Amino acid sequence: MSQIDLSLAEMAAALGQSQDYRVLRRLIPRSITTSPVDQAVKTGILLDVETTGLDLQKDEIIELGMVKFDYVGDGRIVGVRDVFASFNEPSIPIPAEVTSLTGITDEMVAGHRIDASAVESFVQDAVIVIAHNAAFDRKFAERFWSVFEHKAWGCSATEVEWRRHGFAGAQLGYLLNGAGFFHHAHRAVDDCHALVEILSVELAPAGAPALAVLLEQARKKTIRVWAEQSPFELKDILKRRGYRWSDGSDGRPRSWYIDVGETAAESEIAFLRTEIFLRDEPRLQTLTAFTRFSRRL
């Protein structure tokens, strides 16, 4: 380490001990290691996709990034086992706004294809796949690679109550800054490396790593309640309560719906009966980590 680097490190250490300053360090990805054989570990995948847009039906993946990691029963990440990063040339030029956001250009992806067999091999031994917006990433991943349809999924954005744990919000950049780092955002594998550090953060109220909190939530069942044939004039009431609209274009009902915990399902049904005046009993779907966020539901 040079004298200049040493001085910077010393200054950062001094500032970090002060109540008046916070120090952010550039995120350096963890080295690939093999977990100790004496530890009972499970394997997970952190996944991120960059796409030509938000439309699942017509937009395409232009970059896939994955980080394979090992963790133990208490939710501690004990090692990064492997990394996967690949571009994919779409059938249309990359929109300018996507290039502006991600830095990915047509020249960078030209001639590249994501090897489906390599993806399946990489993912095969994982017990869970985690994305920071699993409702988006899982649907795109399933569309192109069926191996993801049979995996349990977790969402690091929605299955941890970040604000309750002292963070300003659930955006990846906010969380990474809260963990003491900064990085080059909106590149798939870089965002996966960021999640390694975010999920390793010890959450004070829980007394456990963020990964442990996420896994506990992902294991719980949720109930999707459909408010089919609800009166149009009551849509604002549903929106304020957190209902989302399905336009029916993907095979699902054309209806408002909400996902709630098992214990809250009865009160949600009571709300629909008394406030929305549904003529029929609401349709219910039970979701688990294997079906939650999937394009099939």
C-alpha positions as a Markdown table, in Angstrom:
| # | Residue | x | y | z |
|---|---|---|---|---|
| 1 | Met | 0.0 | 0.0 | 0.0 |
| 2 | Ser | 1.4 | 3.4 | -1.0 |
| 3 | Gln | 1.9 | 6.3 | 1.4 |
| 4 | Ile | -1.0 | 8.1 | -0.2 |
| 5 | Asp | -3.3 | 5.1 | 0.1 |
| 6 | Leu | -2.3 | 4.7 | 3.7 |
| 7 | Ser | -3.1 | 8.3 | 4.4 |
| 8 | Leu | -6.5 | 8.0 | 2.8 |
| 9 | Ala | -7.2 | 4.8 | 4.8 |
| 10 | Glu | -6.1 | 6.5 | 8.0 |
| 11 | Met | -8.3 | 9.5 | 7.3 |
| 12 | Ala | -11.3 | 7.3 | 6.5 |
| 13 | Ala | -10.8 | 5.4 | 9.8 |
| 14 | Ala | -10.6 | 8.7 | 11.7 |
| 15 | Leu | -13.7 | 10.1 | 10.1 |
| 16 | Gly | -15.5 | 6.9 | 10.7 |
| 17 | Gln | -15.0 | 7.2 | 14.4 |
| 18 | Ser | -16.6 | 10.6 | 14.5 |
| 19 | Gln | -20.3 | 11.2 | 15.1 |
| 20 | Asp | -20.2 | 14.1 | 12.5 |
| 21 | Tyr | -19.2 | 12.1 | 9.4 |
| 22 | Arg | -20.1 | 9.0 | 7.6 |
| 23 | Val | -17.6 | 7.3 | 5.2 |
| 24 | Leu | -18.7 | 5.5 | 2.1 |
| 25 | Arg | -16.2 | 3.1 | 0.5 |
| 26 | Arg | -16.2 | 1.9 | -3.1 |
| 27 | Leu | -17.6 | -1.6 | -3.2 |
| 28 | Ile | -15.0 | -4.2 | -4.0 |
| 29 | Pro | -16.7 | -7.5 | -4.9 |
| 30 | Arg | -15.9 | -10.3 | -2.6 |
| 31 | Ser | -13.4 | -12.9 | -3.9 |
| 32 | Ile | -14.7 | -16.3 | -4.9 |
| 33 | Thr | -14.1 | -18.8 | -2.1 |
| 34 | Thr | -15.0 | -22.3 | -1.1 |
| 35 | Ser | -17.0 | -22.6 | 2.1 |
| 36 | Pro | -15.4 | -24.6 | 4.9 |
| 37 | Val | -16.4 | -28.3 | 4.7 |
| 38 | Asp | -17.3 | -28.3 | 8.4 |
| 39 | Gln | -20.2 | -25.8 | 7.9 |
| 40 | Ala | -23.7 | -26.9 | 6.9 |
| 41 | Val | -24.3 | -24.4 | 4.1 |
| 42 | Lys | -27.0 | -23.8 | 1.6 |
| 43 | Thr | -26.6 | -22.1 | -1.7 |
| 44 | Gly | -28.5 | -19.1 | -3.0 |
| 45 | Ile | -28.4 | -17.0 | -6.2 |
| 46 | Leu | -28.6 | -13.2 | -6.4 |
| 47 | Leu | -29.9 | -12.2 | -9.8 |
| 48 | Asp | -30.5 | -9.0 | -11.8 |
| 49 | Val | -31.5 | -8.5 | -15.4 |
| 50 | Glu | -31.3 | -5.4 | -17.5 |
| 51 | Thr | -33.9 | -5.2 | -20.3 |
| 52 | Thr | -34.9 | -3.1 | -23.3 |
| 53 | Gly | -38.0 | -2.0 | -21.3 |
| 54 | Leu | -40.7 | -2.9 | -18.8 |
| 55 | Asp | -43.1 | -4.8 | -21.1 |
| 56 | Leu | -42.8 | -8.5 | -20.4 |
| 57 | Gln | -44.5 | -9.5 | -23.6 |
| 58 | Lys | -42.2 | -7.6 | -26.1 |
| 59 | Asp | -39.1 | -6.3 | -24.3 |
| 60 | Glu | -35.9 | -8.4 | -24.1 |
| 61 | Ile | -33.1 | -9.1 | -21.7 |
| 62 | Ile | -29.8 | -7.4 | -22.6 |
| 63 | Glu | -27.8 | -8.4 | -19.6 |
| 64 | Leu | -28.0 | -11.2 | -17.0 |
| 65 | Gly | -25.9 | -11.0 | -13.8 |
| 66 | Met | -25.9 | -13.6 | -11.0 |
| 67 | Val | -23.8 | -14.2 | -7.9 |
| 68 | Lys | -23.9 | -17.6 | -6.3 |
| 69 | Phe | -23.3 | -17.5 | -2.5 |
| 70 | Asp | -23.3 | -19.8 | 0.5 |
| 71 | Tyr | -25.1 | -19.1 | 3.7 |
| 72 | Val | -25.6 | -20.9 | 7.0 |
| 73 | Gly | -28.7 | -21.4 | 9.2 |
| 74 | Asp | -28.6 | -18.1 | 11.0 |
| 75 | Gly | -28.6 | -16.2 | 7.7 |
| 76 | Arg | -24.9 | -15.3 | 7.5 |
| 77 | Ile | -23.4 | -15.2 | 4.1 |
| 78 | Val | -20.1 | -17.2 | 4.4 |
| 79 | Gly | -18.8 | -17.0 | 0.9 |
| 80 | Val | -19.3 | -16.1 | -2.7 |
| 81 | Arg | -18.9 | -19.3 | -4.8 |
| 82 | Asp | -19.3 | -18.1 | -8.4 |
| 83 | Val | -20.3 | -15.2 | -10.7 |
| 84 | Phe | -22.2 | -15.2 | -14.0 |
| 85 | Ala | -22.4 | -12.2 | -16.3 |
| 86 | Ser | -23.5 | -12.2 | -19.9 |
| 87 | Phe | -24.8 | -9.8 | -22.5 |
| 88 | Asn | -27.5 | -10.6 | -25.0 |
| 89 | Glu | -28.1 | -8.8 | -28.3 |
| 90 | Pro | -31.8 | -8.0 | -28.6 |
| 91 | Ser | -33.8 | -8.0 | -31.8 |
| 92 | Ile | -34.2 | -4.2 | -31.7 |
| 93 | Pro | -31.8 | -1.4 | -30.9 |
| 94 | Ile | -31.5 | -0.6 | -27.2 |
| 95 | Pro | -33.6 | 2.5 | -26.5 |
| 96 | Ala | -31.6 | 5.6 | -25.7 |
| 97 | Glu | -33.2 | 5.9 | -22.2 |
| 98 | Val | -32.0 | 2.4 | -21.3 |
| 99 | Thr | -28.5 | 3.1 | -22.5 |
| 100 | Ser | -28.6 | 6.4 | -20.4 |
| 101 | Leu | -29.7 | 4.4 | -17.3 |
| 102 | Thr | -27.4 | 1.3 | -17.6 |
| 103 | Gly | -24.5 | 2.4 | -19.8 |
| 104 | Ile | -25.2 | -0.6 | -22.1 |
| 105 | Thr | -24.9 | 0.2 | -25.8 |
| 106 | Asp | -25.7 | -1.7 | -28.9 |
| 107 | Glu | -22.0 | -2.1 | -29.6 |
| 108 | Met | -21.4 | -3.8 | -26.2 |
| 109 | Val | -24.1 | -6.5 | -26.8 |
| 110 | Ala | -23.5 | -7.0 | -30.5 |
| 111 | Gly | -23.0 | -10.7 | -31.3 |
| 112 | His | -23.6 | -11.8 | -27.7 |
| 113 | Arg | -26.1 | -14.6 | -26.7 |
| 114 | Ile | -26.8 | -15.9 | -23.2 |
| 115 | Asp | -26.1 | -19.6 | -23.1 |
| 116 | Ala | -29.2 | -21.3 | -21.8 |
| 117 | Ser | -27.4 | -24.4 | -20.7 |
| 118 | Ala | -24.8 | -22.3 | -18.8 |
| 119 | Val | -27.6 | -20.5 | -17.0 |
| 120 | Glu | -29.3 | -23.8 | -16.0 |
| 121 | Ser | -26.0 | -25.3 | -14.8 |
| 122 | Phe | -25.2 | -22.2 | -12.7 |
| 123 | Val | -28.6 | -22.1 | -11.0 |
| 124 | Gln | -29.3 | -25.8 | -10.6 |
| 125 | Asp | -28.0 | -26.3 | -7.0 |
| 126 | Ala | -29.4 | -23.1 | -5.6 |
| 127 | Val | -32.3 | -23.4 | -3.0 |
| 128 | Ile | -33.4 | -19.8 | -3.5 |
| 129 | Val | -33.1 | -17.0 | -6.0 |
| 130 | Ile | -33.2 | -13.5 | -4.7 |
| 131 | Ala | -33.7 | -10.3 | -6.8 |
| 132 | His | -34.1 | -6.7 | -5.7 |
| 133 | Asn | -37.4 | -6.5 | -7.6 |
| 134 | Ala | -38.4 | -10.1 | -7.9 |
| 135 | Ala | -41.8 | -9.2 | -9.3 |
| 136 | Phe | -39.9 | -7.9 | -12.4 |
| 137 | Asp | -36.8 | -10.1 | -12.6 |
| 138 | Arg | -38.5 | -13.4 | -12.0 |
| 139 | Lys | -41.0 | -12.9 | -14.8 |
| 140 | Phe | -38.3 | -12.0 | -17.3 |
| 141 | Ala | -36.1 | -14.9 | -16.1 |
| 142 | Glu | -38.9 | -17.4 | -16.4 |
| 143 | Arg | -39.8 | -16.2 | -19.9 |
| 144 | Phe | -36.4 | -17.1 | -21.2 |
| 145 | Trp | -35.2 | -20.0 | -18.9 |
| 146 | Ser | -37.7 | -22.5 | -17.5 |
| 147 | Val | -35.3 | -23.5 | -14.7 |
| 148 | Phe | -36.4 | -20.4 | -12.7 |
| 149 | Glu | -40.0 | -21.6 | -12.7 |
| 150 | His | -39.1 | -24.4 | -10.2 |
| 151 | Lys | -37.0 | -22.3 | -7.8 |
| 152 | Ala | -38.0 | -20.6 | -4.6 |
| 153 | Trp | -37.7 | -16.8 | -4.9 |
| 154 | Gly | -37.2 | -14.0 | -2.5 |
| 155 | Cys | -37.4 | -10.2 | -3.0 |
| 156 | Ser | -34.8 | -8.1 | -1.1 |
| 157 | Ala | -36.8 | -4.9 | -1.9 |
| 158 | Thr | -40.2 | -5.9 | -0.5 |
| 159 | Glu | -39.6 | -8.8 | 1.9 |
| 160 | Val | -37.5 | -6.8 | 4.4 |
| 161 | Glu | -39.1 | -3.8 | 6.1 |
| 162 | Trp | -36.1 | -1.6 | 5.5 |
| 163 | Arg | -37.6 | 1.6 | 6.9 |
| 164 | Arg | -38.5 | -0.1 | 10.2 |
| 165 | His | -34.8 | -1.1 | 10.4 |
| 166 | Gly | -33.6 | 2.5 | 10.0 |
| 167 | Phe | -33.0 | 2.8 | 6.3 |
| 168 | Ala | -34.3 | 5.8 | 4.2 |
| 169 | Gly | -36.0 | 3.5 | 1.7 |
| 170 | Ala | -35.7 | 0.3 | -0.2 |
| 171 | Gln | -33.8 | 1.6 | -3.3 |
| 172 | Leu | -30.6 | -0.3 | -3.8 |
| 173 | Gly | -28.5 | 2.8 | -3.7 |
| 174 | Tyr | -29.9 | 3.9 | -0.4 |
| 175 | Leu | -29.4 | 0.4 | 1.1 |
| 176 | Leu | -25.8 | 0.1 | -0.1 |
| 177 | Asn | -25.0 | 3.6 | 1.3 |
| 178 | Gly | -26.5 | 2.5 | 4.6 |
| 179 | Ala | -24.2 | -0.5 | 4.5 |
| 180 | Gly | -21.3 | 2.0 | 4.0 |
| 181 | Phe | -20.6 | 1.5 | 0.3 |
| 182 | Phe | -21.2 | 3.0 | -3.1 |
| 183 | His | -21.0 | 1.4 | -6.5 |
| 184 | His | -21.7 | 1.7 | -10.2 |
| 185 | Ala | -25.5 | 1.1 | -10.3 |
| 186 | His | -27.7 | -0.4 | -13.0 |
| 187 | Arg | -25.2 | -3.0 | -14.3 |
| 188 | Ala | -26.5 | -6.4 | -13.5 |
| 189 | Val | -23.6 | -8.2 | -11.8 |
| 190 | Asp | -22.6 | -5.0 | -10.0 |
| 191 | Asp | -26.0 | -4.8 | -8.4 |
| 192 | Cys | -25.7 | -8.5 | -7.4 |
| 193 | His | -22.4 | -7.8 | -5.6 |
| 194 | Ala | -24.1 | -4.9 | -3.9 |
| 195 | Leu | -26.8 | -7.2 | -2.6 |
| 196 | Val | -24.2 | -9.5 | -1.0 |
| 197 | Glu | -23.2 | -6.6 | 1.3 |
| 198 | Ile | -26.7 | -5.3 | 1.8 |
| 199 | Leu | -28.0 | -8.8 | 2.9 |
| 200 | Ser | -25.0 | -9.2 | 5.2 |
| 201 | Val | -25.9 | -6.1 | 7.2 |
| 202 | Glu | -26.9 | -6.8 | 10.8 |
| 203 | Leu | -30.4 | -5.3 | 11.4 |
| 204 | Ala | -30.5 | -4.0 | 15.0 |
| 205 | Pro | -34.2 | -4.6 | 15.9 |
| 206 | Ala | -34.0 | -8.2 | 14.5 |
| 207 | Gly | -30.5 | -9.0 | 15.9 |
| 208 | Ala | -29.9 | -10.9 | 12.7 |
| 209 | Pro | -28.5 | -10.3 | 9.2 |
| 210 | Ala | -30.9 | -8.9 | 6.6 |
| 211 | Leu | -30.8 | -12.2 | 4.7 |
| 212 | Ala | -32.2 | -14.0 | 7.8 |
| 213 | Val | -35.1 | -11.5 | 7.9 |
| 214 | Leu | -35.8 | -12.0 | 4.2 |
| 215 | Leu | -35.7 | -15.8 | 4.3 |
| 216 | Glu | -38.1 | -15.8 | 7.3 |
| 217 | Gln | -40.6 | -13.7 | 5.3 |
| 218 | Ala | -40.1 | -15.6 | 2.1 |
| 219 | Arg | -41.0 | -18.9 | 3.9 |
| 220 | Lys | -44.5 | -17.5 | 4.9 |
| 221 | Lys | -47.5 | -18.1 | 2.8 |
| 222 | Thr | -49.4 | -15.1 | 1.4 |
| 223 | Ile | -53.0 | -14.9 | 0.1 |
| 224 | Arg | -53.8 | -13.1 | -3.1 |
| 225 | Val | -57.3 | -11.6 | -2.9 |
| 226 | Trp | -59.1 | -10.7 | -6.1 |
| 227 | Ala | -61.8 | -8.0 | -6.0 |
| 228 | Glu | -63.4 | -9.1 | -9.3 |
| 229 | Gln | -66.3 | -7.1 | -10.7 |
| 230 | Ser | -65.8 | -4.4 | -8.1 |
| 231 | Pro | -67.7 | -1.2 | -9.0 |
| 232 | Phe | -65.6 | 1.2 | -11.1 |
| 233 | Glu | -66.5 | 4.2 | -8.9 |
| 234 | Leu | -64.8 | 2.5 | -5.9 |
| 235 | Lys | -61.4 | 2.0 | -7.6 |
| 236 | Asp | -59.8 | 4.9 | -5.6 |
| 237 | Ile | -60.7 | 3.2 | -2.3 |
| 238 | Leu | -59.1 | 0.0 | -3.5 |
| 239 | Lys | -56.0 | 1.9 | -4.7 |
| 240 | Arg | -55.6 | 3.7 | -1.4 |
| 241 | Arg | -55.8 | 0.3 | 0.4 |
| 242 | Gly | -52.9 | -1.0 | -1.7 |
| 243 | Tyr | -54.8 | -2.9 | -4.4 |
| 244 | Arg | -53.1 | -3.3 | -7.8 |
| 245 | Trp | -54.7 | -3.6 | -11.2 |
| 246 | Ser | -54.4 | -6.6 | -13.5 |
| 247 | Asp | -55.5 | -5.8 | -17.1 |
| 248 | Gly | -56.0 | -9.4 | -18.0 |
| 249 | Ser | -53.5 | -9.4 | -20.8 |
| 250 | Asp | -51.3 | -12.0 | -19.2 |
| 251 | Gly | -54.0 | -14.6 | -18.6 |
| 252 | Arg | -54.9 | -13.4 | -15.1 |
| 253 | Pro | -58.3 | -12.0 | -14.2 |
| 254 | Arg | -59.0 | -8.4 | -15.3 |
| 255 | Ser | -59.4 | -7.1 | -11.8 |
| 256 | Trp | -58.0 | -5.4 | -8.7 |
| 257 | Tyr | -56.1 | -7.6 | -6.3 |
| 258 | Ile | -53.9 | -7.4 | -3.2 |
| 259 | Asp | -51.5 | -9.8 | -1.5 |
| 260 | Val | -51.8 | -10.1 | 2.3 |
| 261 | Gly | -50.5 | -12.4 | 5.0 |
| 262 | Glu | -52.5 | -15.5 | 6.0 |
| 263 | Thr | -53.7 | -13.8 | 9.2 |
| 264 | Ala | -55.0 | -10.7 | 7.3 |
| 265 | Ala | -57.0 | -12.6 | 4.7 |
| 266 | Glu | -60.3 | -12.7 | 6.7 |
| 267 | Ser | -60.2 | -9.0 | 7.5 |
| 268 | Glu | -59.6 | -8.3 | 3.8 |
| 269 | Ile | -62.6 | -10.4 | 2.8 |
| 270 | Ala | -64.7 | -8.5 | 5.3 |
| 271 | Phe | -63.5 | -5.2 | 3.9 |
| 272 | Leu | -64.6 | -6.3 | 0.4 |
| 273 | Arg | -68.0 | -7.4 | 1.6 |
| 274 | Thr | -68.8 | -4.2 | 3.6 |
| 275 | Glu | -67.0 | -1.5 | 1.6 |
| 276 | Ile | -66.9 | -2.8 | -2.0 |
| 277 | Phe | -70.0 | -4.9 | -1.9 |
| 278 | Leu | -68.9 | -7.8 | -4.0 |
| 279 | Arg | -71.7 | -9.9 | -5.2 |
| 280 | Asp | -69.7 | -13.2 | -5.1 |
| 281 | Glu | -67.1 | -14.5 | -2.7 |
| 282 | Pro | -63.7 | -13.1 | -3.7 |
| 283 | Arg | -61.3 | -15.5 | -5.4 |
| 284 | Leu | -58.3 | -16.4 | -3.2 |
| 285 | Gln | -54.9 | -17.8 | -4.3 |
| 286 | Thr | -52.3 | -19.1 | -1.8 |
| 287 | Leu | -48.8 | -18.0 | -2.7 |
| 288 | Thr | -45.4 | -19.4 | -1.5 |
| 289 | Ala | -41.8 | -18.7 | -2.4 |
| 290 | Phe | -42.2 | -21.1 | -5.3 |
| 291 | Thr | -45.1 | -19.2 | -6.9 |
| 292 | Arg | -44.8 | -15.7 | -5.5 |
| 293 | Phe | -43.7 | -13.1 | -8.2 |
| 294 | Ser | -44.1 | -15.7 | -11.0 |
| 295 | Arg | -45.5 | -14.8 | -14.4 |
| 296 | Arg | -47.7 | -17.9 | -14.0 |
| 297 | Leu | -49.8 | -16.3 | -11.3 |
